[in-house]
Each structure stands twice: as C-alpha cells, then as structure tokens.
C-alpha cells in the first residue's frame, strides 16, 4: 500500500481555504485510468445500489461516484471522464444534483466552445448545455452548489427513440 501523502493537492488546498470540509480520499482506479472502477491494490468500492452483490461502480473516479451516489456526501472531485458521465446522467434525469465544473484557468474553455458549436449546429440540445454550471473560482462553485441549479432535463420525442427502447 502507498505511503500517505505528505501534503494536499493544490485543488484540495484551495477548497479547504474556501471553507470546504474534506471527508477523505476515496478509492479510485489505479492511476485513475480505467472505466470499471476496480482496484486490485486497495480494493474496489461498492456500487451503492446493490450492497448484497458487489457490482462494479464504474468510471475512473469510482470511489467518488459511490460515496455521492449513496448520499453520504453532496459532491466530489473527479476526472474528465467522470464529468462527462455525470453530465450525461444529469441531462437524462438519472439524478437531480447540480453539476459544477471548477475551472479557474480556463482549461475547459475549448470543451465549452465545442458544446456551444454542437448546440448551434443542432447536434446537442440547449438543455444538455444548461445541465452543467461553470465556475472560475471556488466561491462561484460553492454558490452554484448551494443554489442547487435546477436545470431542465431532456425528454425524447417519439421519433427520437432508439429501436431497442420501448
């Protein structure tokens, strides 16, 4: 097992300074690289929807997803992959929690521009874009979380249903 960290990551330091209470580090896929959430080194987090049979929690930030999904914590830090999973699941009304991206340096500006272009060209609905809030600072992220950001979710028109759907 790895030695405990000697200091917090920069993002954790900034969150603590802004008043966040850090509950701990959850398990994740080794090197945060993998789509199933399994970790043979430190153990795989339980999927909170079935506590009798251990099912894969999914995603590289599986511990965060498990703890938030169980309702223990209101949110957590994750990877880009997790952002996309949570964003899509929010858009599809699989959960009603706000999705907030803390982006102080603008590293996600190209992603935002791409989504805007996809909306403009009709590939993505405006409601999907509205299902995530972007913040430049911790205070803005906390404000968005506290507001709850009730965003619209999508409902498919009959002609948009896939053949396998009822």
N, CA, C and O of each residue as an XYZ file, in Angstrom:
664
protein
N       0.848     -1.171      0.000
C       0.000      0.000      0.000
C       0.897      1.239      0.000
O       1.959      1.252      0.623
N       0.455      2.272     -0.704
C       1.230      3.509     -0.822
C       1.280      4.247      0.512
O       0.382      4.138      1.347
N       2.358      4.997      0.678
C       2.507      5.839      1.869
C       1.512      6.998      1.789
O       1.187      7.463      0.697
N       1.028      7.465      2.943
C       0.115      8.617      2.929
C       0.812      9.844      2.339
O       2.023     10.015      2.474
N       0.032     10.679      1.694
C       0.578     11.908      1.106
C       1.079     12.825      2.217
O       0.515     12.868      3.311
N       2.127     13.543      1.919
C       2.691     14.472      2.894
C       2.036     15.846      2.822
O       2.166     16.645      3.749
N       1.332     16.124      1.729
C       0.643     17.405      1.597
C      -0.578     17.208      0.707
O      -0.690     16.221     -0.019
N      -1.487     18.174      0.784
C      -2.680     18.134     -0.050
C      -2.353     18.554     -1.475
O      -1.392     19.286     -1.714
N      -3.148     18.091     -2.403
C      -3.067     18.572     -3.781
C      -3.483     20.041     -3.801
O      -4.199     20.496     -2.909
N      -3.045     20.772     -4.799
C      -3.343     22.198     -4.902
C      -4.845     22.471     -4.857
O      -5.287     23.393     -4.170
N      -5.630     21.679     -5.581
C      -7.076     21.908     -5.593
C      -7.681     21.687     -4.211
O      -8.605     22.403     -3.825
N      -7.178     20.715     -3.463
C      -7.689     20.460     -2.115
C      -7.320     21.613     -1.186
O      -8.136     22.027     -0.363
N      -6.113     22.130     -1.308
C      -5.700     23.288     -0.503
C      -6.620     24.473     -0.766
O      -7.050     25.140      0.174
N      -6.926     24.743     -2.033
C      -7.811     25.856     -2.381
C      -9.223     25.626     -1.853
O      -9.874     26.557     -1.379
N      -9.687     24.403     -1.936
C     -11.029     24.103     -1.417
C     -11.082     24.289      0.099
O     -12.037     24.869      0.616
N     -10.073     23.806      0.809
C     -10.029     23.984      2.268
C      -9.996     25.467      2.631
O     -10.690     25.903      3.549
N      -9.183     26.238      1.903
C      -9.074     27.677      2.159
C     -10.427     28.362      1.979
O     -10.748     29.313      2.692
N     -11.209     27.877      1.033
C     -12.525     28.461      0.771
C     -13.595     27.939      1.719
O     -14.746     28.370      1.644
N     -13.240     27.022      2.607
C     -14.198     26.545      3.597
C     -14.719     25.141      3.400
O     -15.584     24.693      4.153
N     -14.214     24.436      2.405
C     -14.673     23.066      2.177
C     -14.216     22.155      3.312
O     -13.147     22.344      3.892
N     -15.031     21.188      3.606
C     -14.671     20.158      4.575
C     -14.346     18.909      3.771
O     -15.210     18.346      3.098
N     -13.101     18.486      3.847
C     -12.665     17.319      3.086
C     -12.871     16.087      3.959
O     -12.287     15.966      5.035
N     -13.704     15.186      3.481
C     -14.046     13.998      4.263
C     -13.001     12.900      4.128
O     -12.930     12.011      4.977
N     -12.200     12.944      3.093
C     -11.186     11.914      2.901
C     -11.007     11.615      1.437
O     -11.660     12.214      0.582
N     -10.126     10.693      1.154
C      -9.904     10.258     -0.220
C     -10.574      8.908     -0.417
O     -10.402      7.991      0.386
N     -11.320      8.803     -1.468
C     -11.987      7.544     -1.763
C     -11.117      6.718     -2.695
O     -10.165      7.224     -3.290
N     -11.454      5.451     -2.814
C     -10.713      4.583     -3.730
C     -11.021      4.977     -5.155
O     -12.114      5.450     -5.466
N     -10.064      4.780     -5.996
C     -10.226      5.028     -7.421
C      -9.443      3.949     -8.168
O      -8.696      3.171     -7.573
N      -9.630      3.927     -9.453
C      -8.865      3.015    -10.280
C      -7.390      3.400    -10.168
O      -7.054      4.582    -10.094
N      -6.520      2.399    -10.155
C      -5.098      2.698    -10.064
C      -4.687      3.633    -11.192
O      -4.982      3.378    -12.360
N      -4.011      4.703    -10.841
C      -3.591      5.758    -11.757
C      -4.778      6.491    -12.388
O      -4.606      7.190    -13.387
N      -5.979      6.341    -11.822
C      -7.205      6.967    -12.348
C      -7.392      6.640    -13.830
O      -7.819      7.491    -14.612
N      -7.072      5.411    -14.206
C      -7.133      5.021    -15.605
C      -7.915      3.717    -15.729
O      -7.377      2.637    -15.488
N      -9.178      3.826    -16.103
C      -9.987      2.642    -16.301
C     -11.458      2.967    -16.231
O     -11.854      3.913    -15.550
N     -12.259      2.211    -16.912
C     -13.677      2.502    -16.998
C     -14.576      1.708    -16.079
O     -15.786      1.939    -16.060
N     -14.015      0.761    -15.300
C     -14.868     -0.094    -14.484
C     -14.876      0.268    -13.012
O     -15.822     -0.079    -12.304
N     -13.868      0.945    -12.537
C     -13.806      1.327    -11.129
C     -13.174      0.280    -10.232
O     -13.257      0.394     -9.009
N     -12.550     -0.726    -10.798
C     -11.943     -1.776     -9.992
C     -10.515     -1.407     -9.606
O      -9.816     -0.726    -10.357
N     -10.088     -1.863     -8.432
C      -8.720     -1.600     -7.986
C      -8.255     -2.785     -7.154
O      -8.683     -2.959     -6.013
N      -7.389     -3.589     -7.723
C      -6.906     -4.782     -7.031
C      -5.924     -4.437     -5.923
O      -5.688     -5.255     -5.034
N      -5.343     -3.236     -5.961
C      -4.347     -2.840     -4.970
C      -4.985     -2.463     -3.637
O      -4.557     -2.949     -2.590
N      -5.979     -1.624     -3.659
C      -6.588     -1.137     -2.411
C      -8.052     -1.537     -2.251
O      -8.676     -1.200     -1.245
N      -8.598     -2.240     -3.213
C      -9.983     -2.693     -3.111
C     -10.918     -1.870     -3.981
O     -10.688     -0.683     -4.213
N     -11.955     -2.502     -4.451
C     -12.940     -1.860     -5.316
C     -14.088     -1.313     -4.484
O     -14.631     -2.033     -3.645
N     -14.477     -0.045     -4.696
C     -15.623      0.497     -3.968
C     -16.903     -0.252     -4.338
O     -17.048     -0.751     -5.454
N     -17.807     -0.318     -3.399
C     -19.096     -0.954     -3.656
C     -19.997      0.010     -4.403
O     -20.024      1.205     -4.110
N     -20.734     -0.515     -5.371
C     -21.778      0.264     -6.014
C     -22.914      0.382     -4.997
O     -23.432     -0.643     -4.553
N     -23.324      1.612     -4.608
C     -24.299      1.768     -3.535
C     -25.697      1.261     -3.870
O     -26.539      1.168     -2.977
N     -25.966      0.936     -5.117
C     -27.300      0.488     -5.491
C     -27.510     -1.000     -5.252
O     -28.630     -1.488     -5.405
N     -26.470     -1.734     -4.883
C     -26.625     -3.146     -4.561
C     -25.562     -3.521     -3.535
O     -24.415     -3.782     -3.895
N     -25.935     -3.547     -2.276
C     -24.976     -3.836     -1.213
C     -24.885     -5.327     -0.891
O     -24.106     -5.726     -0.026
N     -25.672     -6.149     -1.576
C     -25.606     -7.590     -1.358
C     -24.610     -8.252     -2.310
O     -23.914     -9.197     -1.938
N     -24.551     -7.746     -3.533
C     -23.643     -8.282     -4.533
C     -22.723     -7.142     -4.955
O     -23.201     -6.079     -5.352
N     -21.412     -7.349     -4.875
C     -20.505     -6.278     -5.256
C     -20.474     -6.146     -6.766
O     -19.995     -7.026     -7.482
N     -20.991     -5.042     -7.220
C     -21.015     -4.738     -8.647
C     -20.023     -3.622     -8.930
O     -19.697     -2.838     -8.039
N     -19.546     -3.547    -10.154
C     -18.571     -2.508    -10.474
C     -19.234     -1.139    -10.342
O     -20.366     -0.951    -10.789
N     -18.533     -0.184     -9.729
C     -19.091      1.148     -9.572
C     -18.947      1.995    -10.829
O     -19.657      2.988    -10.986
N     -18.043      1.618    -11.722
C     -17.875      2.317    -12.979
C     -17.069      3.586    -12.878
O     -17.132      4.302    -11.878
N     -16.320      3.858    -13.908
C     -15.577      5.101    -14.014
C     -14.272      5.124    -13.253
O     -14.057      4.338    -12.331
N     -13.403      6.039    -13.654
C     -12.093      6.113    -13.024
C     -12.160      6.696    -11.625
O     -11.308      6.386    -10.793
N     -13.146      7.528    -11.345
C     -13.311      8.098    -10.004
C     -14.429      7.361     -9.278
O     -15.341      7.979     -8.729
N     -14.348      6.059     -9.281
C     -15.434      5.211     -8.783
C     -15.750      5.423     -7.312
O     -16.911      5.339     -6.910
N     -14.737      5.695     -6.506
C     -14.994      5.919     -5.086
C     -15.837      7.154     -4.867
O     -16.760      7.147     -4.054
N     -15.522      8.218     -5.593
C     -16.311      9.443     -5.500
C     -17.741      9.182     -5.940
O     -18.688      9.589     -5.267
N     -17.898      8.507     -7.062
C     -19.245      8.199     -7.544
C     -20.037      7.362     -6.561
O     -21.233      7.588     -6.378
N     -19.386      6.397     -5.924
C     -20.070      5.533     -4.956
C     -20.523      6.316     -3.731
O     -21.647      6.144     -3.259
N     -19.647      7.176     -3.218
C     -19.971      7.903     -1.986
C     -21.052      8.957     -2.240
O     -21.927      9.162     -1.399
N     -20.994      9.625     -3.399
C     -22.020     10.608     -3.741
C     -23.329      9.888     -4.070
O     -24.403     10.332     -3.663
N     -23.240      8.778     -4.806
C     -24.432      8.009     -5.155
C     -25.163      7.456     -3.945
O     -26.385      7.311     -3.967
N     -24.422      7.148     -2.890
C     -25.040      6.637     -1.662
C     -25.636      7.764     -0.820
O     -26.309      7.510      0.179
N     -25.387      9.009     -1.228
C     -25.938     10.141     -0.484
C     -25.137     10.519      0.743
O     -25.623     11.282      1.578
N     -23.913     10.006      0.878
C     -23.083     10.306      2.039
C     -22.498     11.708      1.936
O     -22.423     12.425      2.933
N     -22.084     12.100      0.741
C     -21.529     13.426      0.507
C     -22.263     14.088     -0.663
O     -22.777     13.395     -1.542
N     -22.313     15.412     -0.680
C     -23.030     16.096     -1.759
C     -22.264     16.173     -3.072
O     -22.864     16.467     -4.106
N     -20.965     15.920     -3.065
C     -20.194     16.026     -4.292
C     -18.769     15.594     -4.069
O     -18.391     15.203     -2.965
N     -17.978     15.667     -5.121
C     -16.585     15.266     -5.014
C     -15.804     15.672     -6.237
O     -16.351     16.231     -7.188
N     -14.520     15.386     -6.203
C     -13.642     15.682     -7.328
C     -13.551     14.452     -8.221
O     -13.648     13.318     -7.753
N     -13.364     14.696     -9.506
C     -13.269     13.564    -10.407
C     -12.462     13.891    -11.641
O     -11.844     14.951    -11.735
N     -12.474     12.977    -12.577
C     -11.728     13.096    -13.813
C     -12.620     13.663    -14.911
O     -13.824     13.827    -14.710
N     -12.047     13.958    -16.056
C     -12.825     14.425    -17.200
C     -13.851     13.376    -17.603
O     -14.991     13.705    -17.930
N     -13.445     12.126    -17.578
C     -14.374     11.037    -17.905
C     -15.585     11.084    -16.971
O     -16.727     10.951    -17.412
N     -15.322     11.274    -15.687
C     -16.429     11.315    -14.735
C     -17.322     12.523    -14.979
O     -18.543     12.423    -14.863
N     -16.729     13.659    -15.313
C     -17.536     14.834    -15.636
C     -18.527     14.511    -16.747
O     -19.712     14.828    -16.642
N     -18.045     13.886    -17.798
C     -18.922     13.570    -18.920
C     -20.007     12.573    -18.524
O     -21.154     12.710    -18.949
N     -19.662     11.579    -17.721
C     -20.662     10.607    -17.260
C     -21.738     11.285    -16.408
O     -22.932     11.059    -16.606
N     -21.304     12.115    -15.462
C     -22.245     12.780    -14.564
C     -23.094     13.791    -15.320
O     -24.287     13.924    -15.049
N     -22.494     14.501    -16.261
C     -23.205     15.483    -17.078
C     -24.301     14.795    -17.881
O     -25.442     15.256    -17.898
N     -23.964     13.700    -18.540
C     -24.958     12.969    -19.333
C     -26.051     12.399    -18.434
O     -27.232     12.490    -18.768
N     -25.674     11.815    -17.304
C     -26.699     11.234    -16.427
C     -27.609     12.315    -15.850
O     -28.787     12.046    -15.612
N     -27.108     13.517    -15.619
C     -27.941     14.630    -15.164
C     -28.906     15.040    -16.269
O     -30.089     15.273    -16.020
N     -28.393     15.124    -17.483
C     -29.218     15.506    -18.625
C     -30.349     14.507    -18.839
O     -31.457     14.890    -19.216
N     -30.073     13.229    -18.599
C     -31.069     12.181    -18.792
C     -31.946     11.952    -17.566
O     -32.697     10.978    -17.512
N     -31.854     12.854    -16.575
C     -32.665     12.798    -15.353
C     -32.378     11.571    -14.507
O     -33.263     11.091    -13.798
N     -31.141     11.048    -14.569
C     -30.763      9.921    -13.724
C     -30.428     10.402    -12.317
O     -30.406      9.605    -11.379
N     -30.168     11.696    -12.164
C     -30.001     12.312    -10.847
C     -30.357     13.783    -10.982
O     -30.383     14.323    -12.088
N     -30.630     14.424     -9.864
C     -31.028     15.820     -9.883
C     -30.031     16.746     -9.226
O     -30.350     17.897     -8.929
N     -28.830     16.256     -8.996
C     -27.821     17.079     -8.323
C     -27.193     18.052     -9.304
O     -27.084     17.754    -10.494
N     -26.777     19.216     -8.812
C     -26.106     20.157     -9.711
C     -24.751     19.618    -10.153
O     -24.066     18.929     -9.397
N     -24.379     19.937    -11.376
C     -23.072     19.573    -11.910
C     -22.316     20.883    -12.104
O     -22.713     21.722    -12.912
N     -21.231     21.052    -11.361
C     -20.460     22.284    -11.404
C     -19.010     21.953    -11.741
O     -18.403     21.077    -11.124
N     -18.467     22.656    -12.718
C     -17.076     22.488    -13.099
C     -16.303     23.694    -12.593
O     -16.582     24.829    -12.978
N     -15.339     23.443    -11.734
C     -14.447     24.489    -11.239
C     -13.269     24.578    -12.203
O     -12.444     23.667    -12.277
N     -13.198     25.680    -12.937
C     -12.202     25.829    -13.998
C     -11.525     27.194    -13.892
O     -11.790     28.082    -14.703
N     -10.646     27.366    -12.888
C     -10.048     28.687    -12.665
C      -9.124     29.169    -13.774
O      -8.972     30.377    -13.958
N      -8.508     28.269    -14.508
C      -7.544     28.694    -15.519
C      -8.088     28.617    -16.946
O      -7.366     28.924    -17.894
N      -9.332     28.218    -17.111
C      -9.928     28.164    -18.445
C      -9.536     26.960    -19.272
O      -9.688     26.970    -20.493
N      -9.027     25.912    -18.617
C      -8.595     24.730    -19.368
C      -9.775     24.055    -20.080
O      -9.578     23.376    -21.089
N     -10.997     24.235    -19.565
C     -12.163     23.625    -20.203
C     -12.871     24.560    -21.184
O     -13.921     24.200    -21.716
N     -12.326     25.746    -21.434
C     -12.942     26.667    -22.389
C     -13.129     26.032    -23.769
O     -14.179     26.235    -24.379
N     -12.153     25.267    -24.294
C     -12.377     24.615    -25.593
C     -13.540     23.613    -25.559
O     -14.271     23.491    -26.542
N     -13.720     22.900    -24.450
C     -14.845     21.973    -24.329
C     -16.161     22.752    -24.354
O     -17.110     22.357    -25.030
N     -16.210     23.857    -23.615
C     -17.423     24.689    -23.609
C     -17.721     25.210    -25.003
O     -18.876     25.207    -25.429
N     -16.692     25.660    -25.725
C     -16.877     26.161    -27.085
C     -17.380     25.048    -28.007
O     -18.231     25.285    -28.864
N     -16.853     23.840    -27.830
C     -17.292     22.704    -28.653
C     -18.754     22.392    -28.391
O     -19.508     22.137    -29.330
N     -19.162     22.408    -27.142
C     -20.568     22.150    -26.808
C     -21.449     23.241    -27.401
O     -22.515     22.948    -27.942
N     -21.013     24.513    -27.305
C     -21.774     25.608    -27.912
C     -21.946     25.391    -29.410
O     -23.034     25.597    -29.949
N     -20.880     24.978    -30.079
C     -20.943     24.715    -31.520
C     -21.900     23.557    -31.816
O     -22.676     23.622    -32.769
N     -21.848     22.507    -31.009
C     -22.749     21.372    -31.210
C     -24.207     21.778    -31.028
O     -25.082     21.301    -31.750
N     -24.471     22.662    -30.061
C     -25.835     23.174    -29.876
C     -26.235     24.013    -31.086
O     -27.321     23.842    -31.642
N     -25.347     24.919    -31.487
C     -25.613     25.806    -32.620
C     -25.937     25.024    -33.888
O     -26.796     25.435    -34.668
N     -25.253     23.898    -34.099
C     -25.456     23.110    -35.311
C     -26.527     22.034    -35.144
O     -26.760     21.249    -36.063
N     -27.177     21.989    -33.987
C     -28.304     21.087    -33.798
C     -27.968     19.670    -33.365
O     -28.840     18.800    -33.374
N     -26.710     19.420    -32.984
C     -26.331     18.077    -32.545
C     -26.608     17.857    -31.059
O     -26.756     16.714    -30.626
N     -26.679     18.913    -30.285
C     -26.913     18.844    -28.844
C     -27.990     19.853    -28.496
O     -27.977     20.975    -29.001
N     -28.915     19.467    -27.646
C     -29.978     20.383    -27.227
C     -29.466     21.394    -26.208
O     -28.564     21.093    -25.427
N     -30.041     22.586    -26.217
C     -29.648     23.595    -25.230
C     -29.809     23.124    -23.786
O     -29.048     23.541    -22.913
N     -30.798     22.255    -23.523
C     -31.000     21.748    -22.168
C     -29.797     20.950    -21.677
O     -29.483     20.964    -20.487
N     -29.126     20.258    -22.591
C     -27.936     19.500    -22.194
C     -26.832     20.458    -21.782
O     -26.146     20.230    -20.786
N     -26.661     21.516    -22.537
C     -25.655     22.521    -22.182
C     -25.994     23.149    -20.835
O     -25.096     23.436    -20.044
N     -27.274     23.363    -20.569
C     -27.697     24.006    -19.319
C     -27.584     23.092    -18.104
O     -27.746     23.549    -16.973
N     -27.309     21.807    -18.321
C     -27.246     20.853    -17.210
C     -25.929     20.902    -16.454
O     -25.730     20.131    -15.515
N     -25.023     21.797    -16.847
C     -23.752     21.959    -16.140
C     -23.496     23.450    -15.942
O     -23.809     24.266    -16.809
N     -22.928     23.791    -14.796
C     -22.562     25.176    -14.494
C     -21.047     25.259    -14.413
O     -20.405     24.380    -13.837
N     -20.475     26.305    -14.981
C     -19.029     26.514    -14.995
C     -18.690     27.619    -14.018
O     -19.367     28.647    -13.991
N     -17.661     27.431    -13.221
C     -17.238     28.444    -12.246
C     -15.746     28.691    -12.392
O     -14.980     27.761    -12.645
N     -15.335     29.938    -12.233
C     -13.922     30.302    -12.333
C     -13.220     30.268    -10.985
O     -11.992     30.209    -10.927
N     -14.001     30.305     -9.881
C     -13.372     30.287     -8.566
C     -14.188     29.422     -7.620
O     -15.332     29.067     -7.904
N     -13.577     29.093     -6.493
C     -14.210     28.194     -5.519
C     -15.497     28.803     -4.985
O     -16.491     28.097     -4.813
N     -15.489     30.114     -4.719
C     -16.689     30.771     -4.207
C     -17.842     30.632     -5.195
O     -18.978     30.384     -4.792
N     -17.556     30.791     -6.486
C     -18.587     30.632     -7.507
C     -19.102     29.200     -7.596
O     -20.293     28.971     -7.804
N     -18.197     28.243     -7.437
C     -18.607     26.837     -7.456
C     -19.507     26.526     -6.270
O     -20.537     25.870     -6.421
N     -19.114     27.001     -5.081
C     -19.954     26.782     -3.894
C     -21.309     27.450     -4.049
O     -22.330     26.877     -3.672
N     -21.328     28.664     -4.605
C     -22.597     29.374     -4.807
C     -23.513     28.573     -5.732
O     -24.714     28.469     -5.481
N     -22.947     28.006     -6.804
C     -23.744     27.199     -7.727
C     -24.263     25.938     -7.049
O     -25.407     25.540     -7.272
N     -23.431     25.304     -6.220
C     -23.867     24.107     -5.497
C     -24.966     24.436     -4.505
O     -25.949     23.703     -4.395
N     -24.805     25.533     -3.785
C     -25.812     25.923     -2.794
C     -27.130     26.308     -3.446
O     -28.198     26.071     -2.882
N     -27.057     26.900     -4.632
C     -28.270     27.289     -5.352
C     -29.018     26.063     -5.865
O     -30.221     26.121     -6.119
N     -28.303     24.965     -6.013
C     -28.939     23.723     -6.466
C     -29.120     23.640     -7.956
O     -29.370     22.555     -8.482
N     -29.003     24.750     -8.657
C     -29.088     24.787    -10.116
C     -30.100     23.796    -10.680
O     -29.714     22.786    -11.269
N     -31.372     24.070    -10.508
C     -32.396     23.216    -11.084
C     -32.376     23.371    -12.602
O     -32.912     24.340    -13.140
N     -31.769     22.436    -13.274
C     -31.628     22.524    -14.725
C     -32.641     21.631    -15.411
O     -33.044     20.599    -14.873
N     -33.047     22.033    -16.598
C     -34.002     21.199    -17.332
C     -33.354     19.900    -17.775
O     -32.147     19.843    -18.010
N     -34.156     18.871    -17.887
C     -33.666     17.589    -18.382
C     -34.347     17.295    -19.711
O     -35.353     17.917    -20.051
N     -33.815     16.378    -20.435
C     -34.341     16.058    -21.747
C     -35.401     14.982    -21.693
O     -35.353     14.070    -20.867
N     -36.336     15.108    -22.571
C     -37.290     14.036    -22.807
C     -37.274     13.797    -24.308
O     -37.308     14.743    -25.095
N     -37.222     12.551    -24.697
C     -37.127     12.208    -26.110
C     -38.491     12.297    -26.776
O     -39.500     11.874    -26.211
N     -38.510     12.846    -27.975
C     -39.714     12.826    -28.795
C     -39.874     11.402    -29.338
O     -38.884     10.685    -29.484
N     -41.112     10.986    -29.639
C     -41.317      9.603    -30.117
C     -40.425      9.218    -31.288
O     -39.984      8.072    -31.369
N     -40.147     10.151    -32.201
C     -39.327      9.804    -33.359
C     -37.833      9.729    -33.025
O     -37.028      9.368    -33.883
N     -37.457     10.064    -31.791
C     -36.055     10.026    -31.386
C     -35.695      8.757    -30.602
O     -34.525      8.533    -30.289
N     -36.674      7.947    -30.295
C     -36.392      6.734    -29.521
C     -35.625      5.724    -30.361
O     -35.872      5.560    -31.556
N     -34.702      5.062    -29.711
C     -33.934      4.023    -30.402
C     -34.798      2.779    -30.558
O     -35.769      2.598    -29.823
N     -34.453      1.935    -31.501
C     -35.246      0.735    -31.746
C     -35.361     -0.149    -30.516
O     -36.393     -0.792    -30.323
N     -34.331     -0.202    -29.679
C     -34.347     -1.094    -28.516
C     -35.159     -0.505    -27.372
O     -35.466     -1.216    -26.415
N     -35.512      0.767    -27.444
C     -36.272      1.367    -26.353
C     -37.766      1.108    -26.544
O     -38.232      0.955    -27.673
N     -38.511      1.058    -25.444
C     -39.951      0.817    -25.573
C     -40.672      1.986    -26.205
O     -41.889      1.938    -26.382
